[in-house]
């Protein structure tokens, strides 16, 4: 799996070189599975094909470009990709994108239900703050919700199973009170 191999290295950007159809195929796979910016190195004699063949690529440079140009283009692409995620909530390896309703841990996308996402966003927006079950019910489910506070426990359990592992513990239980997002 290309996304898993990319995640193992944790790059900030992907630089692709090769034939245009090969670049397009690889860039499409990368864009489907990651949020990483992709730059292509294009042979100068194939420049006329670049426009139609490099749709999924964020930027490109010719193979004859001086190293300074490549360096500058990489820096600008990294800057653009970071500035486009200005509202991101980042805590350790966890990233929450409120604009796209996306969550990732160690750059691996996590699929959450809407309530799981809202619960995570609520907790992560105030690290260290202890929320009672009732407070979480009101914030996430609303005042009109008539279910019991065990609903929160069930959703926390599901959420933990999706975002936590041996290397990541984000949500702490505060005994007899509720939950908090780890501040560190």
C-alpha positions in Angstrom: 0.0 0.0 0.0 1.5 3.3 -1.1 -0.1 5.3 1.6 1.3 3.0 4.3 4.8 3.2 2.9 4.6 7.0 2.7 3.3 7.2 6.3 6.2 5.0 7.5 8.6 7.8 6.4 6.4 10.7 7.5 7.4 13.1 4.7 6.2 16.7 4.3 6.1 16.6 0.5 6.3 14.0 -2.3 8.6 14.6 -5.2 7.8 12.4 -8.3 9.9 11.9 -11.4 9.4 9.7 -14.5 7.0 9.5 -17.4 3.9 11.7 -17.3 1.4 8.7 -17.2 3.4 7.2 -14.4 3.5 10.4 -12.5 -0.2 11.0 -12.9 -1.0 7.5 -11.7 1.2 7.8 -8.6 0.1 11.3 -7.8 -3.6 10.2 -8.0 -2.9 7.4 -5.5 -1.0 9.6 -3.2 -3.7 12.4 -3.3 -6.4 9.8 -2.7 -4.8 8.4 0.4 -2.9 11.3 1.9 -3.1 15.1 2.3 0.6 15.6 1.2 1.6 18.1 -1.4 3.0 16.5 -4.6 5.6 18.0 -6.9 6.6 16.5 -10.2 9.9 16.7 -12.1 9.2 17.0 -15.8 11.5 16.5 -18.7 11.8 19.7 -20.6 11.1 18.1 -24.0 7.8 16.8 -22.6 6.7 20.1 -21.2 3.9 20.5 -23.8 2.2 17.4 -22.3 2.5 18.5 -18.7 -0.7 20.5 -18.6 -3.0 17.7 -19.3 -1.0 14.9 -17.7 -0.3 16.4 -14.3 -3.8 17.3 -12.9 -3.3 15.7 -9.4 0.2 17.4 -9.0 0.4 20.6 -6.9 3.4 22.0 -8.7 6.1 20.9 -11.1 9.7 21.8 -12.1 11.6 20.9 -15.2 14.4 18.4 -14.9 16.9 20.9 -16.2 16.0 23.5 -13.6 18.8 24.6 -11.3 18.8 23.2 -7.8 18.0 26.7 -6.4 14.7 26.7 -8.3 13.8 23.3 -7.1 14.5 24.3 -3.5 12.5 27.5 -3.9 9.5 25.7 -5.4 9.6 23.0 -2.6 9.7 25.7 0.1 6.8 27.6 -1.5 4.7 24.5 -1.9 5.3 23.5 1.7 4.4 27.0 2.8 1.1 26.9 0.8 0.2 23.5 2.1 0.7 24.6 5.7 -1.1 27.9 5.3 -4.1 26.2 3.7 -4.6 24.2 6.9 -4.6 27.2 9.3 -7.6 26.0 11.3 -6.1 22.6 12.0 -6.1 21.3 15.5 -2.8 19.5 16.0 -1.9 17.6 19.1 1.1 15.3 18.8 0.4 13.0 15.9 -3.3 13.8 15.9 -4.6 16.3 13.3 -8.2 17.5 13.1 -9.3 19.5 10.1 -12.5 21.3 11.1 -13.1 22.6 7.5 -13.0 19.1 5.9 -14.3 17.1 8.9 -11.2 14.9 8.7 -9.0 13.3 11.3 -5.6 11.7 11.0 -3.2 10.1 13.4 0.4 9.9 12.2 -0.9 11.0 8.8 -3.1 8.0 8.6 -6.8 9.0 7.9 -9.3 7.9 10.6 -12.9 7.3 9.7 -15.2 8.6 12.4 -19.0 8.9 12.6 -20.2 12.5 13.0 -20.8 12.2 16.7 -17.4 10.6 17.3 -15.9 13.5 15.3 -17.8 16.1 17.3 -16.9 14.5 20.6 -13.2 14.4 19.6 -13.2 18.0 18.4 -14.9 19.1 21.6 -12.3 17.4 23.8 -9.3 18.3 21.7 -10.3 22.0 21.5 -9.7 22.3 25.3 -6.8 20.0 26.2 -6.6 19.4 30.0 -10.1 20.6 30.6 -12.3 18.0 32.3 -15.7 17.5 30.8 -18.5 15.8 32.7 -20.6 13.3 30.8 -23.6 15.7 31.0 -21.5 18.6 29.6 -20.4 16.4 26.7 -24.0 15.3 26.1 -25.1 18.9 26.0 -22.3 20.0 23.7 -22.3 17.1 21.3 -25.9 15.7 21.4 -27.7 18.9 22.4 -30.1 19.8 25.2 -32.9 17.9 23.6 -31.2 14.5 23.9 -33.1 12.2 26.2 -30.7 9.2 26.3 -28.5 8.3 29.3 -25.0 9.5 29.9 -23.7 6.0 29.1 -24.0 7.1 25.5 -20.9 9.2 26.1 -19.0 6.2 27.4 -19.9 4.1 24.4 -18.8 6.8 22.0 -15.5 7.4 23.9 -14.8 3.7 23.8 -15.3 3.6 20.0 -13.3 6.8 19.5 -10.4 5.4 21.5 -10.4 2.2 19.5 -10.0 4.3 16.3 -7.5 6.9 17.3 -5.4 5.3 20.1 -2.8 2.5 20.0 0.3 1.5 22.0 2.0 4.8 21.0 -0.9 7.2 21.3 -3.2 7.9 24.2 -5.2 11.0 23.7 -8.3 10.7 26.0 -8.1 10.2 29.7 -10.9 9.1 32.0 -11.3 11.2 35.1 -12.9 8.8 37.5 -16.4 9.5 38.7 -16.4 12.8 36.7 -15.9 12.4 32.9 -13.1 12.8 30.4 -10.3 15.1 29.3 -8.0 15.4 26.4 -4.4 15.0 27.4 -2.6 18.3 27.5 0.9 17.1 26.6 
